[in-house]
Amino acid sequence: MVNHRGLHDHDFWSPPGGGIVFGQSAESNLVREFKEETGLDIRVERFQFACEFVHPPLHAIELFFLVGVVGGELELGRDPEMPEKEQIIKDVRFLSCNEIESMPESQRHGVFRLAKNREKILNLQGYLII
């Protein structure tokens, strides 16, 4: 999980991810984003579900994939589009479902309102609105 600063006036934890580079697949962008944000090398195993997030000023469609770690070391990453003094990645950690569930709802990605444990997350499918 990645803790972002600047999105809210408090911690906000979400799975790694980010924008699409024109002409690249969603899967290759996810591999790049994981490396940039967490230092981890991943393989994308399969598409799981999509979420539509509408919370002004943001309106996003998020694609969620099942991934596996194949290398690298978990480390605090950086957003290459942001200057060094304005980095938005505050922390990265492996968190258990219990740790995520114990966070205030406002501090965790909305997908965790839909599924509170690993099995339920793995069973999410389709197009969801959070």
Summary of the structure (lengths in Angstrom):
residues: 130
radius of gyration: 14.3
end to end distance: 18.1
largest distance: 39.5
contacts: 319
relative contact order: 0.23
helix: 27%
strand: 35%
